[in-house]
Structures are given as structure tokens and as C-alpha cells.
Amino acid sequence: MTETTTNTESATPAKSRRRTVAKVLGVSALTLGIAAVGGYVWLDQTSDVRNQGVAECTDVTPDGGTAADLQGVCATLTELNASWARGDADAYGAVFTENGTYTTFAGTHYDGRRDITESHRALFNGFLKGSKLADSYLGIRFFGADTAIVTTRGDRYDDERPSELSKTATFTMVREQDGQWRIAAFQNTQRKTVMERISFLFEPDTKPEAER
């Protein structure tokens, strides 16, 4: 009887210690989790952009080119957005050159007008149906008489235009023999706000001059 009682008494403190350790570890893990979430939210909310660009393409002060060149480039980009809003894949594809390329923020690469048109036909009839594009213009640079690089911020939306545009896009545009400006290459990049903020905190010199 005495031996049984002793074994029971010695086991009870051991179980109690294990429970205490488990509770401490649980609380510590929870605290770290909350801190990590809080840190992520703080990084995300403090990663703002100063260089928002301008709302209207024709308000950009281009680097090179003529007023007519600017009007031509902007007319093409206006039709790009309008055809998206209409869900018109053929008109959307028509603003690209026959051998144009299109790289999405997910890394999907389309090669040629037909590829771009048919993929967007599926998108406009699927989960992008009824959506619209929002843009702001960061810059337009002309190289020679028939080539332009346009950089924008952008996003898509269904009902309410987003206040912050989450993607940055680059359009390489060329004037073809019929005088029309078309998109020869399109590259879209999703902005990673937290990664960007971490980079700027630990390596301040990586911040673009316009954001300092």
C-alpha cells in the first residue's frame, strides 16, 4: 500500500510539470504567431507608393515623340481597356501585333495575336466576365520614330475601382505600316508589398529614387 501511494505521488508532480511546459510552449507559440501576423500586417500597411502616376494617358509628359505619337499610343491603350470592358476578345487581340507576346503576373506566356485573343475569349466568358481595368500611367518613352515603352500601374475590378493598384505593367509598342500603334510585348508584374517593404528596411538603397 505504501509503495503504491509513493508511485502515485511521484507521478502526479511529473504530469503537472508536463502540463505546465505544454501550456508555456502553447502560449509562446500563440504569442509568436500573433506577433508574426501583426508584423506582416504592419509591413503590408506601411508599404505605400508615392509614385502613383497620372490617371490619363494623354496627361503624361513623354520622353521624346510628338504630340501625334502620344495621341496614337494612348488611343491604342484606351481601346485595350475598352475592349476588355466589353468582353470583346477579337478587338482586344487586335491592339497587339501579329507576333505580339503577353506575359501575365502569374508567369503565363502567350505568343502571338491568336494565342492572346483565344485565351482572353475564354477569360472574358469565364471568371473575368464583366470585369474592367484600372490604370495609371508612370511614363512613356519613345525610341526613334516607331517604338515606345509605356509603364503603368494597373488592376482589374468588378464593381468599385480599387484605390491602390497592385500590378505594374510594361508595354512595348510599335507603329506598324498602316500607321497604327500596336502592342508588341506586354509584361505584367504583381507587386509584393511585404517583400518590397522588407527589402527597403534592410537595404534602403534598393528603394527607387521616386519613392525616397
Buried (B, 14 or more C-beta within 10 A) or exposed (E): EEEEEEEEEEEEEEEEEEEEEEEEEEEEEEEEEEEEEEEEEEBEEEBEBEEEBEEEBBEBEBEBBEEEBBEBBBBBBBBBBBBBEEBBBEBBBBBBBEEBBBBBBEEEEBEBBEBBBBBBBEBBEEEBEEBBBBBBBBBBEBEEEBBBBBBBBBBBEEEEEEEEBBBBBBBBBBBEEEEBBBBBBBBBBEBEBBEBBEBBEEEEEEEEEEEE
